Amino acid sequence: MYDLLVVGAGPYGLSIASHAAAAGMTVRVLGRPMAAWRGHMPRGMFLKSEPWASNLSDPEGRWRLDVFCAFRGLTARHAEPLPLEVFSEYGLWFARNAVPSVDERTVTLVAPTAGGFQAVTEDGERLAARTVALAVGVLPFTEIPAPLRRLPKALVSHSSRHADLDRFRGEDVTVVGAGQAALETAALLAEQGTRVRVLARADRLCWNDVPPPWERPWWRSARSPHSGLGPGWRNWFYAERPGLYRRLPERTRARIAAGALGPAGAWWVRERVECGVEVLLGREVLTAREVSGGVRLETASRHGGPQALHTGHVIAATGFRATRDRMRLLSPELRALLATGADGAPEVGLEFETSYPGLFLAGLVTAASFGPSMRFVHGAGFTAAALVRGVGRRLRTGPAEWRIPAGRSAESAVGLTGRREAAG
């Protein structure tokens, strides 16, 4: 039986495994390393985060992105976007050097058993572990607007489902959304000869500014410090103090999670969009139906009334919604025991443990608890260190305290978790 089973081998899963191995735990990592980055993002994309804020985490800080770039003869400079292919290769390099060997099989089910958990792999093998860390990334949580959900997959797709946009050459595509995924996808489509438009509910597009120079007068730094989520004290708090963020009242955290760091495009993609992409603002999709040659969208405009639009394919770059119900990897009985917050996401304690003892979460699904940094690679360092401390504490408590008595509600279970935090 393993001390820790890490499900997922992206930046968070690999970072957690590195910290757990360094702590002397027997750990097994399952999943294809950097799968979402390698197989679900089109060629030609760039990393939106600054290179210095995109390190995977090992306890000694040896396997940083800048070290990898130097090893490869590349540069990773402030305010210079890094190709996604380079970041994906960095993740594979990190996995080879900082992590115990990765089992690339997919886990299909995680269920509770006496003394811990059982994970079932795609080929039917059953693995036992005392604790589990789910670091499944964003793909289980894709969000597609309701009017588009009944269309066949040949006509509508989520932006995270495309590693290659070549199939749309010479076609007509409508991208729904106003964030970086929508705008960069549209730019790439336009540059390959696709007739493309962006359809957004917002009345205007928002663009991130060019980051200020790394070296600048002290008073400018004091007024607007650098952070892993961009300049400014508010971003600094989200990026550098997620532990304090977790201590905010739940209502405050929910409000921030709903509005902080909203849809915006990177400064380096702005000209590409404005020069080559049709943008339809203030428009919301009301209905969508299949017609000859594609899709007919009925949209509502705040300024011009209803309008119809015909397109060959719709790409929904409409983000992700991390809720307990979408965590289908967990057995139904285990899912039902997870206490949730107002937004439907599982609540986690100060060390990323859920209301079910021994089950830990990482990444996007913890953003409601720890803030916007959990939506970015930058949050992996804090998560890995805190979560592995929590795993160590859980391992020391002993199996007798792991099981929630039959019939106990998730609400009462999270109450027990809260009392553990207060005592600790």
C-alpha positions as a Markdown table, in Angstrom:
| # | Residue | x | y | z |
|---|---|---|---|---|
| 1 | Met | 0.0 | 0.0 | 0.0 |
| 2 | Tyr | 1.4 | 3.4 | -1.0 |
| 3 | Asp | 1.5 | 6.3 | 1.4 |
| 4 | Leu | 0.3 | 8.6 | -1.4 |
| 5 | Leu | -1.3 | 8.1 | -4.8 |
| 6 | Val | -1.1 | 11.2 | -7.0 |
| 7 | Val | -3.7 | 11.1 | -9.8 |
| 8 | Gly | -2.7 | 13.5 | -12.5 |
| 9 | Ala | 0.8 | 14.4 | -13.9 |
| 10 | Gly | 0.5 | 18.0 | -14.8 |
| 11 | Pro | 2.3 | 20.9 | -13.0 |
| 12 | Tyr | 0.4 | 20.3 | -9.8 |
| 13 | Gly | 0.6 | 16.5 | -9.7 |
| 14 | Leu | 4.3 | 16.5 | -10.6 |
| 15 | Ser | 5.1 | 19.1 | -8.0 |
| 16 | Ile | 3.2 | 17.2 | -5.3 |
| 17 | Ala | 5.0 | 14.0 | -6.1 |
| 18 | Ser | 8.4 | 15.7 | -5.9 |
| 19 | His | 7.7 | 17.1 | -2.5 |
| 20 | Ala | 6.2 | 13.8 | -1.3 |
| 21 | Ala | 9.2 | 11.7 | -2.5 |
| 22 | Ala | 11.6 | 14.2 | -0.8 |
| 23 | Ala | 9.6 | 13.7 | 2.4 |
| 24 | Gly | 10.3 | 10.0 | 2.3 |
| 25 | Met | 6.8 | 8.9 | 1.4 |
| 26 | Thr | 6.1 | 6.0 | -0.9 |
| 27 | Val | 4.4 | 7.7 | -3.7 |
| 28 | Arg | 2.9 | 6.6 | -7.1 |
| 29 | Val | 2.0 | 9.1 | -9.8 |
| 30 | Leu | -0.5 | 8.1 | -12.5 |
| 31 | Gly | -1.3 | 10.0 | -15.7 |
| 32 | Arg | 0.4 | 11.1 | -18.9 |
| 33 | Pro | 2.9 | 13.9 | -18.0 |
| 34 | Met | 1.7 | 17.3 | -19.1 |
| 35 | Ala | -1.2 | 15.7 | -21.0 |
| 36 | Ala | -3.4 | 18.8 | -21.2 |
| 37 | Trp | -0.5 | 21.0 | -22.3 |
| 38 | Arg | 0.7 | 18.5 | -24.9 |
| 39 | Gly | -2.6 | 17.3 | -26.3 |
| 40 | His | -5.2 | 19.9 | -25.7 |
| 41 | Met | -3.6 | 23.2 | -26.7 |
| 42 | Pro | -2.9 | 24.3 | -30.3 |
| 43 | Arg | 0.6 | 24.6 | -31.7 |
| 44 | Gly | 1.7 | 28.2 | -31.8 |
| 45 | Met | 0.2 | 29.2 | -28.5 |
| 46 | Phe | 2.3 | 31.0 | -25.8 |
| 47 | Leu | 2.3 | 30.8 | -22.0 |
| 48 | Lys | 0.4 | 33.8 | -20.7 |
| 49 | Ser | 2.2 | 33.7 | -17.3 |
| 50 | Glu | 5.6 | 35.2 | -16.9 |
| 51 | Pro | 8.4 | 32.6 | -17.2 |
| 52 | Trp | 9.7 | 33.3 | -13.7 |
| 53 | Ala | 6.1 | 32.6 | -12.4 |
| 54 | Ser | 5.8 | 29.3 | -14.2 |
| 55 | Asn | 8.1 | 27.0 | -12.3 |
| 56 | Leu | 7.1 | 23.5 | -11.2 |
| 57 | Ser | 8.1 | 23.0 | -7.6 |
| 58 | Asp | 10.6 | 20.7 | -6.0 |
| 59 | Pro | 11.7 | 21.2 | -2.4 |
| 60 | Glu | 15.2 | 22.4 | -3.2 |
| 61 | Gly | 14.2 | 24.6 | -6.2 |
| 62 | Arg | 16.7 | 22.8 | -8.5 |
| 63 | Trp | 14.5 | 22.1 | -11.5 |
| 64 | Arg | 13.2 | 25.6 | -12.4 |
| 65 | Leu | 12.2 | 26.7 | -15.8 |
| 66 | Asp | 15.2 | 29.0 | -16.2 |
| 67 | Val | 17.5 | 26.1 | -15.5 |
| 68 | Phe | 15.8 | 24.1 | -18.2 |
| 69 | Cys | 16.0 | 26.9 | -20.7 |
| 70 | Ala | 19.7 | 27.4 | -20.0 |
| 71 | Phe | 20.3 | 23.7 | -20.4 |
| 72 | Arg | 18.5 | 23.9 | -23.8 |
| 73 | Gly | 20.2 | 27.1 | -24.9 |
| 74 | Leu | 17.0 | 29.1 | -24.7 |
| 75 | Thr | 16.0 | 32.3 | -23.0 |
| 76 | Ala | 13.3 | 32.8 | -20.4 |
| 77 | Arg | 13.0 | 36.6 | -19.9 |
| 78 | His | 10.6 | 38.8 | -18.1 |
| 79 | Ala | 7.9 | 40.2 | -20.4 |
| 80 | Glu | 8.8 | 37.9 | -23.3 |
| 81 | Pro | 6.1 | 35.2 | -23.8 |
| 82 | Leu | 7.3 | 31.6 | -23.8 |
| 83 | Pro | 6.1 | 29.1 | -26.5 |
| 84 | Leu | 3.8 | 26.5 | -25.1 |
| 85 | Glu | 5.9 | 23.8 | -26.6 |
| 86 | Val | 8.9 | 24.9 | -24.6 |
| 87 | Phe | 6.9 | 24.8 | -21.4 |
| 88 | Ser | 5.5 | 21.3 | -22.2 |
| 89 | Glu | 9.1 | 20.1 | -22.7 |
| 90 | Tyr | 10.1 | 21.7 | -19.4 |
| 91 | Gly | 7.4 | 19.7 | -17.6 |
| 92 | Leu | 8.6 | 16.4 | -19.1 |
| 93 | Trp | 12.2 | 17.3 | -18.1 |
| 94 | Phe | 11.0 | 18.0 | -14.6 |
| 95 | Ala | 9.2 | 14.7 | -14.5 |
| 96 | Arg | 12.3 | 12.8 | -15.5 |
| 97 | Asn | 14.5 | 14.6 | -12.9 |
| 98 | Ala | 12.4 | 15.5 | -9.9 |
| 99 | Val | 9.7 | 12.9 | -9.7 |
| 100 | Pro | 9.6 | 9.1 | -9.1 |
| 101 | Ser | 8.8 | 7.2 | -12.3 |
| 102 | Val | 5.4 | 8.1 | -13.6 |
| 103 | Asp | 2.9 | 5.4 | -14.5 |
| 104 | Glu | 1.2 | 6.8 | -17.6 |
| 105 | Arg | -2.0 | 4.8 | -17.3 |
| 106 | Thr | -5.3 | 6.6 | -16.7 |
| 107 | Val | -7.1 | 6.2 | -13.4 |
| 108 | Thr | -10.8 | 5.4 | -14.0 |
| 109 | Leu | -12.1 | 5.3 | -10.4 |
| 110 | Val | -11.0 | 6.2 | -6.9 |
| 111 | Ala | -13.1 | 4.7 | -4.1 |
| 112 | Pro | -12.7 | 4.4 | -0.3 |
| 113 | Thr | -11.6 | 1.2 | 1.3 |
| 114 | Ala | -10.7 | 0.1 | 4.8 |
| 115 | Gly | -7.5 | 1.9 | 5.8 |
| 116 | Gly | -7.4 | 4.2 | 2.8 |
| 117 | Phe | -8.3 | 4.2 | -0.9 |
| 118 | Gln | -8.4 | 2.0 | -4.0 |
| 119 | Ala | -7.7 | 3.4 | -7.5 |
| 120 | Val | -8.6 | 1.4 | -10.6 |
| 121 | Thr | -6.5 | 1.9 | -13.7 |
| 122 | Glu | -7.7 | 1.8 | -17.3 |
| 123 | Asp | -6.5 | -1.8 | -17.7 |
| 124 | Gly | -8.3 | -2.9 | -14.5 |
| 125 | Glu | -5.4 | -3.0 | -12.0 |
| 126 | Arg | -6.3 | -2.0 | -8.5 |
| 127 | Leu | -3.8 | 0.1 | -6.4 |
| 128 | Ala | -4.1 | 0.7 | -2.7 |
| 129 | Ala | -3.0 | 3.9 | -0.9 |
| 130 | Arg | -3.4 | 5.4 | 2.5 |
| 131 | Thr | -4.0 | 8.9 | 1.0 |
| 132 | Val | -4.9 | 10.3 | -2.5 |
| 133 | Ala | -4.1 | 13.6 | -4.1 |
| 134 | Leu | -6.3 | 14.5 | -7.1 |
| 135 | Ala | -4.5 | 16.9 | -9.4 |
| 136 | Val | -6.7 | 16.4 | -12.5 |
| 137 | Gly | -6.3 | 19.8 | -14.0 |
| 138 | Val | -9.0 | 21.6 | -15.9 |
| 139 | Leu | -10.2 | 19.1 | -18.5 |
| 140 | Pro | -13.0 | 17.5 | -16.3 |
| 141 | Phe | -14.5 | 20.9 | -15.8 |
| 142 | Thr | -15.0 | 22.3 | -19.3 |
| 143 | Glu | -18.0 | 24.7 | -19.5 |
| 144 | Ile | -20.1 | 25.0 | -22.6 |
| 145 | Pro | -23.0 | 27.4 | -22.7 |
| 146 | Ala | -26.4 | 25.7 | -22.4 |
| 147 | Pro | -27.7 | 26.6 | -25.9 |
| 148 | Leu | -24.7 | 24.8 | -27.5 |
| 149 | Arg | -24.7 | 21.6 | -25.5 |
| 150 | Arg | -27.2 | 19.7 | -27.6 |
| 151 | Leu | -25.3 | 20.3 | -30.9 |
| 152 | Pro | -23.2 | 17.3 | -32.2 |
| 153 | Lys | -19.5 | 17.3 | -31.4 |
| 154 | Ala | -18.8 | 17.8 | -35.1 |
| 155 | Leu | -20.3 | 21.3 | -34.8 |
| 156 | Val | -19.3 | 22.5 | -31.4 |
| 157 | Ser | -16.2 | 21.9 | -29.3 |
| 158 | His | -14.5 | 23.4 | -26.3 |
| 159 | Ser | -11.3 | 25.3 | -26.9 |
| 160 | Ser | -9.4 | 22.9 | -24.7 |
| 161 | Arg | -10.1 | 20.0 | -27.0 |
| 162 | His | -7.8 | 21.2 | -29.9 |
| 163 | Ala | -4.2 | 20.3 | -30.2 |
| 164 | Asp | -4.3 | 21.1 | -33.8 |
| 165 | Leu | -6.5 | 23.7 | -35.6 |
| 166 | Asp | -5.6 | 22.6 | -39.2 |
| 167 | Arg | -9.0 | 20.9 | -39.6 |
| 168 | Phe | -10.5 | 24.4 | -39.8 |
| 169 | Arg | -8.4 | 25.7 | -42.7 |
| 170 | Gly | -10.6 | 27.5 | -45.2 |
| 171 | Glu | -13.7 | 27.0 | -43.0 |
| 172 | Asp | -15.9 | 29.4 | -41.1 |
| 173 | Val | -15.6 | 29.3 | -37.3 |
| 174 | Thr | -17.2 | 31.3 | -34.5 |
| 175 | Val | -15.3 | 31.5 | -31.2 |
| 176 | Val | -17.5 | 32.2 | -28.2 |
| 177 | Gly | -15.7 | 34.0 | -25.3 |
| 178 | Ala | -13.6 | 37.1 | -24.5 |
| 179 | Gly | -10.6 | 35.6 | -22.6 |
| 180 | Gln | -7.1 | 34.6 | -23.6 |
| 181 | Ala | -8.2 | 31.2 | -24.9 |
| 182 | Ala | -10.8 | 32.7 | -27.2 |
| 183 | Leu | -8.6 | 35.6 | -28.5 |
| 184 | Glu | -5.5 | 33.5 | -29.1 |
| 185 | Thr | -7.5 | 30.7 | -30.7 |
| 186 | Ala | -9.1 | 33.2 | -33.0 |
| 187 | Ala | -5.8 | 34.8 | -33.9 |
| 188 | Leu | -4.3 | 31.4 | -34.8 |
| 189 | Leu | -7.3 | 30.5 | -36.9 |
| 190 | Ala | -7.2 | 33.8 | -38.8 |
| 191 | Glu | -3.4 | 33.4 | -39.4 |
| 192 | Gln | -4.0 | 30.0 | -41.0 |
| 193 | Gly | -6.7 | 31.3 | -43.4 |
| 194 | Thr | -9.8 | 30.4 | -41.5 |
| 195 | Arg | -12.7 | 32.9 | -41.6 |
| 196 | Val | -13.2 | 33.5 | -37.9 |
| 197 | Arg | -15.1 | 35.8 | -35.6 |
| 198 | Val | -15.2 | 36.3 | -31.8 |
| 199 | Leu | -18.7 | 36.5 | -30.2 |
| 200 | Ala | -18.7 | 37.9 | -26.7 |
| 201 | Arg | -21.2 | 39.0 | -24.1 |
| 202 | Ala | -18.9 | 41.8 | -22.9 |
| 203 | Asp | -19.3 | 45.3 | -24.4 |
| 204 | Arg | -15.6 | 45.6 | -24.8 |
| 205 | Leu | -12.5 | 43.4 | -24.8 |
| 206 | Cys | -10.1 | 43.7 | -21.9 |
| 207 | Trp | -6.3 | 43.6 | -22.5 |
| 208 | Asn | -3.5 | 43.1 | -20.0 |
| 209 | Asp | -0.8 | 45.7 | -20.2 |
| 210 | Val | 2.8 | 45.1 | -21.0 |
| 211 | Pro | 4.4 | 44.2 | -17.6 |
| 212 | Pro | 6.6 | 46.9 | -16.1 |
| 213 | Pro | 10.3 | 46.4 | -16.2 |
| 214 | Trp | 11.8 | 44.0 | -13.7 |
| 215 | Glu | 14.4 | 46.6 | -12.6 |
| 216 | Arg | 12.8 | 49.9 | -11.7 |
| 217 | Pro | 12.9 | 52.5 | -9.0 |
| 218 | Trp | 12.0 | 51.3 | -5.5 |
| 219 | Trp | 9.1 | 53.6 | -5.2 |
| 220 | Arg | 7.5 | 52.2 | -8.3 |
| 221 | Ser | 8.0 | 48.7 | -7.0 |
| 222 | Ala | 6.5 | 49.7 | -3.7 |
| 223 | Arg | 3.4 | 51.2 | -5.4 |
| 224 | Ser | 2.9 | 48.2 | -7.7 |
| 225 | Pro | 4.9 | 45.1 | -6.8 |
| 226 | His | 5.5 | 42.3 | -9.2 |
| 227 | Ser | 3.7 | 39.0 | -8.5 |
| 228 | Gly | 3.0 | 35.7 | -10.2 |
| 229 | Leu | -0.4 | 37.0 | -11.3 |
| 230 | Gly | 0.7 | 40.4 | -12.5 |
| 231 | Pro | 1.7 | 43.8 | -10.9 |
| 232 | Gly | -0.2 | 45.4 | -8.0 |
| 233 | Trp | -0.8 | 44.7 | -4.4 |
| 234 | Arg | -4.1 | 42.9 | -4.9 |
| 235 | Asn | -2.5 | 40.5 | -7.4 |
| 236 | Trp | 0.4 | 40.1 | -5.0 |
| 237 | Phe | -1.9 | 39.0 | -2.2 |
| 238 | Tyr | -3.7 | 36.5 | -4.5 |
| 239 | Ala | -0.4 | 35.1 | -5.8 |
| 240 | Glu | 1.9 | 35.2 | -2.8 |
| 241 | Arg | -0.4 | 34.7 | 0.2 |
| 242 | Pro | -3.0 | 32.0 | -0.7 |
| 243 | Gly | -2.8 | 30.7 | 2.9 |
| 244 | Leu | -4.1 | 34.0 | 4.2 |
| 245 | Tyr | -6.7 | 34.1 | 1.4 |
| 246 | Arg | -8.0 | 30.8 | 2.7 |
| 247 | Arg | -8.7 | 32.4 | 6.0 |
| 248 | Leu | -11.1 | 35.0 | 4.5 |
| 249 | Pro | -14.8 | 34.5 | 5.1 |
| 250 | Glu | -16.4 | 32.2 | 2.6 |
| 251 | Arg | -18.6 | 34.9 | 1.2 |
| 252 | Thr | -15.6 | 37.1 | 0.5 |
| 253 | Arg | -13.8 | 34.3 | -1.1 |
| 254 | Ala | -16.8 | 33.5 | -3.3 |
| 255 | Arg | -17.1 | 37.1 | -4.4 |
| 256 | Ile | -13.4 | 37.4 | -5.3 |
| 257 | Ala | -13.4 | 34.0 | -7.1 |
| 258 | Ala | -16.4 | 35.2 | -9.2 |
| 259 | Gly | -14.8 | 38.5 | -10.2 |
| 260 | Ala | -11.1 | 38.6 | -9.9 |
| 261 | Leu | -8.8 | 38.3 | -12.9 |
| 262 | Gly | -11.7 | 38.2 | -15.3 |
| 263 | Pro | -11.5 | 37.5 | -19.1 |
| 264 | Ala | -8.7 | 39.4 | -20.7 |
| 265 | Gly | -6.2 | 39.0 | -23.5 |
| 266 | Ala | -2.4 | 39.2 | -23.3 |
| 267 | Trp | -0.8 | 42.3 | -24.6 |
| 268 | Trp | 1.1 | 40.4 | -27.2 |
| 269 | Val | -2.0 | 39.0 | -28.9 |
| 270 | Arg | -3.9 | 42.3 | -29.2 |
| 271 | Glu | -2.6 | 43.4 | -32.5 |
| 272 | Arg | -3.1 | 40.0 | -34.0 |
| 273 | Val | -6.8 | 40.0 | -33.1 |
| 274 | Glu | -7.5 | 43.6 | -34.0 |
| 275 | Cys | -5.9 | 43.2 | -37.4 |
| 276 | Gly | -7.3 | 39.9 | -38.5 |
| 277 | Val | -10.4 | 38.9 | -36.5 |
| 278 | Glu | -14.0 | 40.1 | -36.6 |
| 279 | Val | -15.2 | 40.8 | -33.1 |
| 280 | Leu | -19.0 | 40.9 | -32.2 |
| 281 | Leu | -19.4 | 42.4 | -28.8 |
| 282 | Gly | -22.5 | 42.6 | -26.5 |
| 283 | Arg | -23.9 | 39.5 | -28.1 |
| 284 | Glu | -25.2 | 36.4 | -26.2 |
| 285 | Val | -26.2 | 33.1 | -27.8 |
| 286 | Leu | -29.9 | 32.4 | -27.2 |
| 287 | Thr | -30.4 | 29.3 | -29.3 |
| 288 | Ala | -28.3 | 27.1 | -31.6 |
| 289 | Arg | -29.5 | 24.5 | -34.1 |
| 290 | Glu | -27.9 | 22.4 | -36.8 |
| 291 | Val | -28.6 | 23.5 | -40.3 |
| 292 | Ser | -27.2 | 22.6 | -43.7 |
| 293 | Gly | -23.5 | 23.4 | -43.7 |
| 294 | Gly | -23.2 | 24.1 | -40.0 |
| 295 | Val | -24.9 | 26.0 | -37.2 |
| 296 | Arg | -27.4 | 28.8 | -37.0 |
| 297 | Leu | -27.0 | 30.9 | -33.9 |
| 298 | Glu | -29.7 | 33.2 | -32.6 |
| 299 | Thr | -28.1 | 35.9 | -30.6 |
| 300 | Ala | -29.4 | 38.8 | -28.5 |
| 301 | Ser | -27.7 | 42.2 | -28.6 |
| 302 | Arg | -28.1 | 44.8 | -25.9 |
| 303 | His | -28.0 | 47.5 | -28.6 |
| 304 | Gly | -29.5 | 46.1 | -31.8 |
| 305 | Gly | -32.0 | 43.4 | -30.8 |
| 306 | Pro | -32.0 | 39.7 | -31.9 |
| 307 | Gln | -29.7 | 38.7 | -34.8 |
| 308 | Ala | -29.0 | 35.4 | -36.6 |
| 309 | Leu | -25.6 | 34.1 | -37.5 |
| 310 | His | -24.6 | 31.1 | -39.7 |
| 311 | Thr | -21.2 | 29.4 | -39.1 |
| 312 | Gly | -19.6 | 26.1 | -39.8 |
| 313 | His | -18.3 | 25.3 | -36.3 |
| 314 | Val | -18.5 | 26.9 | -32.9 |
| 315 | Ile | -15.5 | 26.8 | -30.5 |
| 316 | Ala | -16.6 | 27.6 | -26.9 |
| 317 | Ala | -13.7 | 29.3 | -25.2 |
| 318 | Thr | -16.0 | 29.7 | -22.2 |
| 319 | Gly | -13.7 | 28.5 | -19.4 |
| 320 | Phe | -14.2 | 25.9 | -16.7 |
| 321 | Arg | -16.5 | 25.3 | -13.7 |
| 322 | Ala | -15.0 | 23.1 | -11.1 |
| 323 | Thr | -17.8 | 21.5 | -9.1 |
| 324 | Arg | -18.0 | 18.3 | -7.1 |
| 325 | Asp | -20.6 | 16.8 | -9.5 |
| 326 | Arg | -18.1 | 16.9 | -12.3 |
| 327 | Met | -15.5 | 14.9 | -10.4 |
| 328 | Arg | -16.7 | 11.6 | -12.0 |
| 329 | Leu | -13.4 | 9.9 | -11.2 |
| 330 | Leu | -14.5 | 9.6 | -7.6 |
| 331 | Ser | -17.0 | 6.9 | -6.7 |
| 332 | Pro | -20.6 | 8.2 | -6.1 |
| 333 | Glu | -20.4 | 7.5 | -2.4 |
| 334 | Leu | -17.2 | 9.3 | -2.0 |
| 335 | Arg | -18.4 | 12.3 | -4.0 |
| 336 | Ala | -21.5 | 12.5 | -1.9 |
| 337 | Leu | -19.4 | 12.9 | 1.3 |
| 338 | Leu | -17.5 | 15.9 | 0.1 |
| 339 | Ala | -18.7 | 19.1 | 1.6 |
| 340 | Thr | -19.0 | 22.0 | -0.9 |
| 341 | Gly | -19.0 | 25.7 | -0.9 |
| 342 | Ala | -21.6 | 28.1 | -2.4 |
| 343 | Asp | -20.2 | 27.6 | -5.9 |
| 344 | Gly | -20.5 | 23.8 | -5.8 |
| 345 | Ala | -16.7 | 23.2 | -5.5 |
| 346 | Pro | -15.5 | 20.9 | -2.7 |
| 347 | Glu | -14.2 | 22.7 | 0.3 |
| 348 | Val | -10.6 | 22.0 | 1.4 |
| 349 | Gly | -8.9 | 22.8 | 4.7 |
| 350 | Leu | -5.7 | 24.7 | 5.2 |
| 351 | Glu | -3.6 | 21.7 | 3.9 |
| 352 | Phe | -5.9 | 20.9 | 0.9 |
| 353 | Glu | -7.6 | 18.0 | 2.6 |
| 354 | Thr | -11.3 | 17.6 | 1.8 |
| 355 | Ser | -14.0 | 16.8 | 4.3 |
| 356 | Tyr | -13.3 | 13.1 | 3.6 |
| 357 | Pro | -10.1 | 12.4 | 5.6 |
| 358 | Gly | -7.1 | 11.3 | 3.4 |
| 359 | Leu | -8.5 | 12.8 | 0.2 |
| 360 | Phe | -6.6 | 15.9 | -1.0 |
| 361 | Leu | -7.3 | 18.1 | -4.0 |
| 362 | Ala | -5.0 | 20.4 | -6.0 |
| 363 | Gly | -5.3 | 22.9 | -8.9 |
| 364 | Leu | -8.3 | 24.7 | -10.3 |
| 365 | Val | -10.8 | 22.8 | -8.1 |
| 366 | Thr | -9.3 | 24.6 | -5.0 |
| 367 | Ala | -9.5 | 28.1 | -6.4 |
| 368 | Ala | -12.7 | 28.8 | -4.5 |
| 369 | Ser | -10.7 | 28.0 | -1.3 |
| 370 | Phe | -7.3 | 29.4 | -2.0 |
| 371 | Gly | -7.8 | 32.0 | -4.6 |
| 372 | Pro | -7.0 | 32.8 | -8.2 |
| 373 | Ser | -3.4 | 31.6 | -8.1 |
| 374 | Met | -4.8 | 28.0 | -8.1 |
| 375 | Arg | -5.8 | 28.6 | -11.7 |
| 376 | Phe | -2.2 | 29.1 | -12.8 |
| 377 | Val | 1.0 | 27.1 | -12.6 |
| 378 | His | 2.3 | 29.7 | -10.0 |
| 379 | Gly | 0.1 | 28.1 | -7.4 |
| 380 | Ala | 1.8 | 24.7 | -7.6 |
| 381 | Gly | 4.6 | 25.6 | -5.2 |
| 382 | Phe | 2.4 | 26.6 | -2.3 |
| 383 | Thr | 0.0 | 23.7 | -3.0 |
| 384 | Ala | 2.7 | 21.0 | -3.1 |
| 385 | Ala | 4.4 | 22.1 | 0.2 |
| 386 | Ala | 1.1 | 22.6 | 2.1 |
| 387 | Leu | -0.6 | 19.5 | 0.8 |
| 388 | Val | 2.4 | 17.2 | 1.5 |
| 389 | Arg | 2.5 | 18.5 | 5.1 |
| 390 | Gly | -1.2 | 17.6 | 5.3 |
| 391 | Val | -0.5 | 14.1 | 4.0 |
| 392 | Gly | 2.2 | 13.7 | 6.5 |
| 393 | Arg | -0.2 | 14.7 | 9.3 |
| 394 | Arg | -2.9 | 12.4 | 8.0 |
| 395 | Leu | -0.5 | 9.5 | 7.9 |
| 396 | Arg | 0.5 | 10.0 | 11.5 |
| 397 | Thr | -3.1 | 10.0 | 12.7 |
| 398 | Gly | -3.5 | 6.3 | 12.0 |
| 399 | Pro | -6.2 | 4.4 | 10.1 |
| 400 | Ala | -8.7 | 4.3 | 13.0 |
| 401 | Glu | -9.4 | 8.1 | 12.5 |
| 402 | Trp | -9.7 | 8.1 | 8.7 |
| 403 | Arg | -13.1 | 6.7 | 8.3 |
| 404 | Ile | -16.2 | 8.9 | 8.6 |
| 405 | Pro | -18.8 | 6.8 | 10.4 |
| 406 | Ala | -21.6 | 5.5 | 8.2 |
| 407 | Gly | -24.5 | 7.9 | 7.9 |
| 408 | Arg | -22.5 | 11.0 | 8.9 |
| 409 | Ser | -23.4 | 13.9 | 6.6 |
| 410 | Ala | -20.8 | 15.9 | 4.6 |
| 411 | Glu | -21.7 | 19.0 | 6.6 |
| 412 | Ser | -20.8 | 17.3 | 9.9 |
| 413 | Ala | -17.7 | 15.9 | 8.4 |
| 414 | Val | -16.4 | 19.3 | 7.3 |
| 415 | Gly | -17.1 | 20.4 | 10.9 |
| 416 | Leu | -14.7 | 17.8 | 12.1 |
| 417 | Thr | -12.2 | 19.0 | 9.6 |
| 418 | Gly | -12.6 | 22.5 | 10.9 |
| 419 | Arg | -12.0 | 21.4 | 14.4 |
| 420 | Arg | -8.8 | 19.6 | 13.4 |
| 421 | Glu | -7.6 | 22.9 | 11.8 |
| 422 | Ala | -8.3 | 24.8 | 14.9 |
| 423 | Ala | -6.5 | 22.3 | 17.1 |
| 424 | Gly | -3.5 | 22.2 | 14.7 |
